[in-house]
């Protein structure tokens, strides 16, 4: 059984990073290396987030369906 912190670190945080990386790259024209510094991950990780290799696609869809999450992401970006 996974603890709540393990669930967050393995599923929720990567999904949120993927959403942020995609929004920053697409809407604000920020380079991957700059996004990597902002998120505290490697440039390769950002590339994987943007390409959809990292971050659970189903969880990302669920998160983007939540109005509060969309607002939070917009505020952050």
VEXVOTOR-611689 format. One record per residue: residue number from 0; y negated, z negated, x of N, C-alpha, C, CB in turn. Coordinates in Angstrom, 1 decimal. Glycine has a CB too. Layout:
    i     n.Y     n.Z     n.X    ca.Y    ca.Z    ca.X     c.Y     c.Z     c.X    cb.Y    cb.Z    cb.X
  NUM       Y       Z       X       Y       Z       X       Y       Z       X       Y       Z       X
...
//
This chain:
    i     n.Y     n.Z     n.X    ca.Y    ca.Z    ca.X     c.Y     c.Z     c.X    cb.Y    cb.Z    cb.X
    0     1.2     0.0     0.8     0.0     0.0     0.0    -1.2     0.0     0.9     0.0    -1.2    -1.0
    1    -2.2     0.9     0.6    -3.4     1.0     1.3    -4.4     0.0     0.8    -4.0     2.4     1.3
    2    -5.2    -0.6     1.7    -6.3    -1.5     1.3    -7.5    -0.6     0.9    -6.7    -2.4     2.5
    3    -8.4    -1.2     0.1    -9.6    -0.4    -0.3   -10.3     0.2     0.9   -10.5    -1.3    -1.1
    4   -10.5    -0.5     1.9   -11.2     0.0     3.1   -10.5     1.2     3.7   -11.4    -1.1     4.2
    5    -9.2     1.1     3.7    -8.4     2.3     4.3    -8.6     3.5     3.4    -6.9     1.9     4.4
    6    -8.6     3.3     2.1    -8.7     4.4     1.1   -10.1     5.1     1.4    -8.6     3.9    -0.3
    7   -11.1     4.2     1.5   -12.5     4.7     1.7   -12.6     5.5     3.0   -13.5     3.6     1.8
    8   -12.0     5.0     4.1   -12.1     5.6     5.4   -11.3     6.9     5.5   -11.7     4.6     6.5
    9   -10.2     7.0     4.8    -9.4     8.2     4.9    -9.7     9.2     3.8    -7.9     7.7     4.8
   10   -10.3     8.9     2.7   -10.5     9.9     1.7   -12.0    10.0     1.3    -9.7     9.6     0.5
   11   -12.6     8.9     0.9   -13.9     9.0     0.3   -15.0     9.4     1.3   -14.3     7.6    -0.3
   12   -15.0     8.7     2.5   -16.0     9.0     3.5   -15.9    10.5     4.0   -15.8     8.1     4.7
   13   -14.7    11.0     4.3   -14.7    12.4     4.7   -15.2    13.4     3.6   -13.2    12.8     5.1
   14   -14.9    13.0     2.3   -15.3    13.9     1.2   -16.9    13.9     1.1   -14.7    13.4    -0.1
   15   -17.4    12.7     1.3   -18.9    12.6     1.2   -19.5    13.3     2.4   -19.3    11.1     1.2
   16   -18.9    13.2     3.6   -19.4    13.9     4.8   -19.4    15.4     4.6   -18.7    13.5     6.1
   17   -18.3    15.9     4.0   -18.2    17.3     3.7   -19.3    17.8     2.8   -16.8    17.6     3.1
   18   -19.5    17.0     1.8   -20.6    17.4     0.8   -21.9    17.4     1.5   -20.6    16.4    -0.4
   19   -22.2    16.4     2.3   -23.5    16.3     3.0   -23.6    17.5     4.1   -23.6    15.0     3.8
   20   -22.6    17.7     4.8   -22.6    18.8     5.8   -22.9    20.1     5.2   -21.3    18.8     6.6
   21   -22.2    20.4     4.1   -22.4    21.7     3.4   -23.8    21.8     2.9   -21.4    21.9     2.3
   22   -24.3    20.8     2.3   -25.7    20.8     1.7   -26.7    21.0     2.8   -26.0    19.5     0.9
   23   -26.6    20.2     3.9   -27.5    20.3     5.0   -27.5    21.7     5.6   -27.3    19.2     6.0
   24   -26.3    22.3     5.8   -26.2    23.6     6.4   -26.8    24.7     5.5   -24.8    23.9     6.8
   25   -26.4    24.6     4.2   -26.7    25.7     3.3   -28.2    25.6     2.8   -25.8    25.7     2.1
   26   -28.6    24.4     2.4   -29.9    24.3     1.7   -31.0    24.0     2.7   -29.8    23.1     0.7
   27   -30.7    23.4     3.8   -31.8    23.1     4.7   -31.7    23.8     6.1   -31.8    21.6     5.0
   28   -30.7    24.7     6.2   -30.6    25.6     7.4   -30.6    24.7     8.7   -31.7    26.6     7.4
   29   -29.8    23.7     8.7   -29.7    22.8     9.8   -28.4    23.2    10.6   -29.6    21.3     9.4
   30   -28.5    23.3    11.9   -27.3    23.7    12.7   -26.2    22.6    12.7   -27.8    24.0    14.2
   31   -25.0    23.0    13.0   -23.9    22.1    13.0   -24.0    21.0    14.0   -22.6    22.9    13.3
   32   -24.6    21.3    15.2   -24.7    20.2    16.2   -25.7    19.2    15.8   -25.2    20.8    17.6
   33   -26.8    19.6    15.0   -27.7    18.6    14.5   -27.1    17.8    13.4   -29.0    19.4    14.0
   34   -26.4    18.4    12.6   -25.7    17.7    11.5   -24.7    16.7    12.1   -24.9    18.7    10.5
   35   -24.0    17.1    13.1   -23.0    16.2    13.8   -23.7    14.9    14.3   -22.3    16.9    14.9
   36   -24.9    15.1    14.8   -25.7    13.9    15.3   -26.1    13.0    14.1   -26.9    14.3    16.1
   37   -26.5    13.6    13.0   -26.9    12.9    11.9   -25.8    12.1    11.2   -27.5    13.9    10.8
   38   -24.6    12.7    11.2   -23.4    12.1    10.6   -22.6    11.2    11.5   -22.6    13.1    10.0
   39   -22.9    11.3    12.8   -22.1    10.5    13.8   -20.7    11.0    14.0   -22.1     9.1    13.4
   40   -20.5    12.3    13.9   -19.2    12.9    14.1   -19.4    14.1    15.1   -18.6    13.4    12.8
   41   -18.3    14.7    15.5   -18.4    15.8    16.4   -18.8    17.1    15.7   -17.0    16.0    17.1
   42   -19.2    18.0    16.5   -19.6    19.3    15.9   -18.4    20.0    15.3   -20.3    20.2    17.0
   43   -17.2    19.8    15.9   -16.0    20.4    15.4   -15.7    19.8    14.0   -14.8    20.2    16.4
   44   -15.9    18.5    13.8   -15.7    17.9    12.6   -16.6    18.5    11.5   -15.9    16.4    12.6
   45   -17.8    18.7    11.9   -18.8    19.3    10.9   -18.4    20.7    10.6   -20.2    19.3    11.5
   46   -17.9    21.5    11.5   -17.4    22.8    11.3   -16.3    22.8    10.3   -17.0    23.5    12.6
   47   -15.4    21.8    10.5   -14.2    21.7     9.5   -14.7    21.2     8.2   -13.2    20.7    10.1
   48   -15.7    20.4     8.1   -16.2    20.0     6.8   -16.8    21.2     6.0   -17.3    18.9     6.9
   49   -17.5    22.0     6.7   -18.2    23.1     6.1   -17.2    24.2     5.7   -19.2    23.7     7.1
   50   -16.1    24.4     6.5   -15.1    25.4     6.2   -14.1    24.9     5.1   -14.4    25.8     7.4
   51   -14.2    23.6     4.8   -13.3    23.0     3.8   -11.9    22.5     4.3   -13.1    24.0     2.7
   52   -11.8    22.4     5.6   -10.6    22.0     6.2   -10.5    20.4     6.1   -10.4    22.4     7.7
   53   -11.6    19.8     6.3   -11.6    18.3     6.2   -12.3    17.9     4.8   -12.4    17.7     7.3
   54   -11.8    16.8     4.3   -12.3    16.4     3.0   -11.5    16.9     1.9   -13.8    16.8     2.8
   55   -11.0    16.1     1.0   -10.1    16.5    -0.1   -10.9    17.3    -1.1    -9.5    15.2    -0.7
   56   -10.5    18.6    -1.3   -11.3    19.4    -2.2   -11.3    18.9    -3.7   -10.7    20.8    -2.3
   57   -10.2    18.3    -4.1   -10.2    17.7    -5.5   -11.1    16.5    -5.6    -8.7    17.3    -5.8
   58   -11.1    15.7    -4.6   -12.0    14.5    -4.6   -13.5    15.0    -4.5   -11.7    13.6    -3.4
   59   -13.8    16.0    -3.8   -15.1    16.6    -3.7   -15.6    17.1    -5.0   -15.2    17.7    -2.6
   60   -14.7    17.8    -5.8   -15.0    18.3    -7.1   -15.3    17.1    -8.0   -13.9    19.1    -7.7
   61   -14.5    16.0    -8.0   -14.7    14.9    -8.8   -16.1    14.2    -8.5   -13.6    13.9    -8.7
   62   -16.4    14.1    -7.2   -17.6    13.4    -6.8   -18.8    14.3    -7.3   -17.6    13.3    -5.3
   63   -18.7    15.6    -7.1   -19.8    16.4    -7.5   -20.0    16.5    -9.1   -19.7    17.8    -7.0
   64   -19.0    16.1    -9.8   -19.1    16.0   -11.2   -19.8    14.7   -11.7   -17.7    16.1   -11.9
   65   -20.0    13.8   -10.8   -20.7    12.6   -11.2   -22.2    12.7   -10.9   -20.1    11.4   -10.3
   66   -22.9    12.5   -11.9   -24.4    12.7   -11.8   -25.0    11.7   -10.8   -25.0    12.4   -13.2
   67   -24.6    10.5   -10.7   -25.1     9.5    -9.7   -24.8    10.0    -8.3   -24.5     8.2   -10.0
   68   -23.7    10.5    -8.0   -23.3    11.0    -6.7   -24.2    12.2    -6.3   -21.8    11.4    -6.6
   69   -24.4    13.1    -7.2   -25.2    14.3    -7.0   -26.6    13.9    -6.7   -25.2    15.3    -8.2
   70   -27.1    12.9    -7.4   -28.5    12.4    -7.2   -28.6    11.8    -5.8   -28.9    11.4    -8.3
   71   -27.6    10.9    -5.5   -27.6    10.3    -4.2   -27.5    11.3    -3.0   -26.3     9.3    -4.1
   72   -26.7    12.3    -3.1   -26.6    13.3    -2.1   -27.9    14.1    -2.0   -25.5    14.3    -2.4
   73   -28.6    14.4    -3.1   -29.9    15.1    -3.1   -30.9    14.2    -2.4   -30.3    15.4    -4.5
   74   -30.9    12.9    -2.7   -31.8    12.0    -2.0   -31.6    11.9    -0.5   -31.7    10.6    -2.6
   75   -30.4    11.9    -0.1   -30.0    11.7     1.3   -30.4    13.0     2.1   -28.5    11.5     1.5
   76   -30.1    14.2     1.5   -30.4    15.4     2.2   -31.9    15.8     2.0   -29.5    16.6     1.6
//
